[in-house]
Amino acid sequence: MPRLAAYATALFVLALAAAVFSFVHGSWLGVVWLLLAGLASNMAWYYVRRARARRAAGAPGGAPAAR
């Protein structure tokens, strides 16, 4: 898993935990945490898919493909 995808996944898990914690304590601030969790989830999928596409294109070591 690419490093940025791992960071985004960690952010997703932490934001989701913060959202649950906020909602359990009756705060509507959890909505903001849910939006952040959704953004982080999309970022993680993007970086994973980008790394797979680069590997499939034959770029060595996940390096950026030549343009």
C-alpha positions in Angstrom: 0.0 0.0 0.0 1.4 3.4 -1.0 2.4 5.7 1.9 -0.2 8.3 1.1 -2.9 5.7 1.0 -1.9 4.4 4.4 -1.9 8.0 5.8 -5.4 8.6 4.3 -6.7 5.3 5.8 -5.4 6.2 9.2 -7.1 9.6 8.9 -10.3 7.9 7.9 -10.2 5.6 10.9 -9.5 8.5 13.3 -12.1 10.7 11.8 -14.7 8.0 12.0 -13.9 7.4 15.6 -14.2 11.1 16.3 -17.6 11.2 14.6 -18.9 8.3 16.7 -17.6 9.9 19.9 -19.2 13.2 19.0 -22.6 11.7 18.2 -22.5 9.6 21.3 -22.0 12.7 23.4 -24.8 14.5 21.6 -22.7 16.9 19.5 -23.6 17.7 15.9 -19.9 18.4 15.3 -19.8 14.7 14.3 -21.2 15.7 10.9 -18.0 17.5 10.1 -16.0 14.4 11.2 -18.1 12.3 8.9 -17.4 14.6 6.0 -13.7 14.4 6.7 -13.9 10.6 7.0 -15.6 10.5 3.5 -12.9 12.7 2.0 -10.1 10.6 3.6 -11.7 7.4 2.3 -11.9 8.8 -1.2 -8.3 9.9 -1.0 -7.2 6.4 0.1 -9.0 4.7 -2.8 -7.5 7.2 -5.2 -3.9 6.5 -4.2 -4.4 2.8 -4.2 -6.0 2.8 -7.6 -3.2 5.1 -8.9 -0.5 2.8 -7.6 -2.2 -0.2 -9.3 -2.5 1.6 -12.6 1.1 2.6 -12.5 2.2 -1.0 -11.7 0.0 -2.3 -14.5 1.6 0.2 -16.9 5.0 -1.2 -16.1 6.4 1.7 -14.1 9.2 0.2 -12.0 8.8 0.4 -8.2 5.6 2.5 -8.4 7.6 5.4 -9.8 5.7 8.0 -11.8 5.1 6.8 -15.4 7.0 8.8 -18.1 4.7 11.3 -20.0 
